[in-house]
Amino acid sequence: MRLALDLAAAAADDGEVPVGAVIVHEGAIVATSANAMRGDSDPTAHAEIVAIRRAAAALGTSRLDGCDLWVTLEPCAMCAGAIALARLSRLYYAAEDPKGGAVAHGPRLFAQPTCHHRPEIYAGIGAVDAAGQLRTFFASRRD
């Protein structure tokens, strides 16, 4: 999670919402990313989506069975859907997102009967640091 938090900090420095993601396969990092929506002019360039694309390319497959996703914020509905479609085995996330999250909040995507793949979920790892990054980022936007 430390690397994901560092990626989130770099994203904030670039004016992006501070979210970082890392995908690990068999103990090795296969993809890293941070939010890039503003920089890429792409509303789908959430850290999780970019990391999934990079991991799929690196591993040469669309199915990321056996991979773990580490991300600094609870995934939104779009990202949760991509996690399910990619068949990621485990999801580790730091801060909860009561407004936009779709794992423990909102639609709780993985609990829906129409969701055909559910990763193991581990929440709250690095939550204090991730939440602090987000608070600092948004507070600076309000000044």
C-alpha positions as CSV (number, residue, x, y, z in Angstrom):
1,M,0.0,0.0,0.0
2,R,2.9,2.3,0.6
3,L,3.7,2.4,-3.2
4,A,0.0,3.1,-3.9
5,L,0.1,6.0,-1.4
6,D,3.2,7.4,-3.0
7,L,1.6,7.2,-6.5
8,A,-1.5,9.0,-5.0
9,A,0.8,11.8,-3.7
10,A,2.4,12.2,-7.1
11,A,-1.1,12.4,-8.7
12,A,-2.1,15.2,-6.3
13,D,1.1,17.1,-7.3
14,D,-0.1,16.8,-10.9
15,G,-3.6,18.2,-9.9
16,E,-5.3,14.8,-10.0
17,V,-7.4,13.4,-7.2
18,P,-4.9,11.5,-5.1
19,V,-5.6,7.8,-5.8
20,G,-2.9,5.3,-6.6
21,A,-3.1,1.6,-7.5
22,V,-0.7,-1.3,-7.7
23,I,-1.4,-4.8,-9.1
24,V,0.7,-7.7,-7.8
25,H,0.9,-11.2,-9.4
26,E,2.8,-14.0,-7.7
27,G,4.5,-11.5,-5.4
28,A,5.8,-9.2,-8.2
29,I,4.4,-5.8,-9.1
30,V,3.1,-6.0,-12.7
31,A,1.4,-2.6,-12.9
32,T,1.2,0.7,-11.2
33,S,-0.9,3.8,-11.8
34,A,-2.5,6.9,-10.4
35,N,-5.6,8.9,-11.4
36,A,-5.0,10.5,-14.8
37,M,-8.4,11.8,-15.8
38,R,-7.3,15.4,-16.1
39,G,-3.9,14.8,-17.7
40,D,-5.3,12.3,-20.2
41,S,-8.6,14.1,-20.8
42,D,-10.2,10.7,-20.1
43,P,-13.0,10.3,-17.5
44,T,-12.3,6.6,-17.3
45,A,-8.6,7.0,-16.4
46,H,-9.2,6.1,-12.7
47,A,-6.1,4.6,-11.1
48,E,-7.7,1.1,-11.0
49,I,-8.8,1.1,-14.6
50,V,-5.3,2.2,-15.8
51,A,-3.6,-0.4,-13.6
52,I,-5.9,-3.1,-14.9
53,R,-5.2,-2.2,-18.5
54,R,-1.4,-2.2,-17.8
55,A,-1.5,-5.5,-15.9
56,A,-3.5,-7.2,-18.7
57,A,-1.0,-5.9,-21.2
58,A,2.0,-7.0,-19.1
59,L,0.6,-10.5,-18.5
60,G,-0.9,-10.9,-22.0
61,T,-4.4,-11.8,-20.8
62,S,-7.7,-10.1,-20.0
63,R,-8.2,-12.4,-16.9
64,L,-6.2,-11.3,-13.9
65,D,-6.8,-14.5,-11.9
66,G,-4.3,-14.7,-9.0
67,C,-3.7,-10.9,-9.1
68,D,-4.1,-8.5,-6.1
69,L,-5.2,-4.9,-6.5
70,W,-4.0,-2.4,-3.9
71,V,-5.7,1.0,-4.2
72,T,-5.9,4.0,-1.9
73,L,-9.6,4.6,-2.1
74,E,-12.7,2.4,-2.2
75,P,-13.4,1.7,-5.9
76,C,-16.4,3.4,-7.6
77,A,-19.0,1.4,-9.5
78,M,-17.1,1.6,-12.8
79,C,-13.9,0.4,-11.2
80,A,-15.6,-2.3,-9.1
81,G,-17.2,-3.6,-12.4
82,A,-13.8,-3.7,-14.1
83,I,-12.4,-5.6,-11.1
84,A,-15.1,-8.2,-11.4
85,L,-14.7,-8.5,-15.2
86,A,-10.9,-8.8,-14.9
87,R,-11.3,-11.5,-12.3
88,L,-8.9,-10.0,-9.8
89,S,-8.5,-12.4,-6.9
90,R,-8.1,-9.9,-4.0
91,L,-8.9,-6.2,-3.5
92,Y,-7.1,-4.2,-0.8
93,Y,-8.2,-0.6,-0.4
94,A,-7.3,2.1,2.1
95,A,-9.9,4.8,2.6
96,E,-13.6,4.3,2.4
97,D,-15.7,6.4,0.1
98,P,-19.2,6.9,1.5
99,K,-20.2,9.2,-1.4
100,G,-18.7,7.4,-4.5
101,G,-17.6,4.0,-3.3
102,A,-19.4,0.9,-4.7
103,V,-17.8,-1.9,-2.5
104,A,-18.9,-1.2,1.1
105,H,-21.1,1.8,0.1
106,G,-23.6,2.7,-2.6
107,P,-24.5,-0.2,-4.8
108,R,-22.2,-2.7,-3.0
109,L,-21.5,-4.2,-6.4
110,F,-19.8,-7.4,-5.3
111,A,-22.9,-8.3,-3.1
112,Q,-25.3,-8.1,-6.1
113,P,-26.6,-11.4,-7.5
114,T,-25.7,-10.3,-11.0
115,C,-22.0,-10.0,-10.1
116,H,-20.4,-13.2,-11.4
117,H,-17.0,-12.7,-9.7
118,R,-16.3,-11.4,-6.2
119,P,-12.7,-10.8,-5.1
120,E,-11.6,-11.2,-1.5
121,I,-11.9,-7.8,0.0
122,Y,-9.5,-6.2,2.6
123,A,-10.4,-2.7,3.6
124,G,-8.8,0.0,5.8
125,I,-5.1,-0.8,5.1
126,G,-3.4,2.7,5.1
127,A,-6.8,4.4,5.6
128,V,-5.5,7.2,7.8
129,D,-2.8,8.2,5.3
130,A,-5.1,7.9,2.2
131,A,-7.9,9.8,3.9
132,G,-5.4,12.5,4.9
133,Q,-4.2,12.9,1.3
134,L,-7.7,13.3,0.1
135,R,-8.7,15.8,2.8
136,T,-5.6,17.9,2.1
137,F,-6.2,17.8,-1.7
138,F,-9.8,18.9,-1.5
139,A,-9.1,21.5,1.2
140,S,-6.5,23.1,-1.1
141,R,-9.2,23.3,-3.8
142,R,-11.6,25.2,-1.5
143,D,-9.1,27.9,-0.5
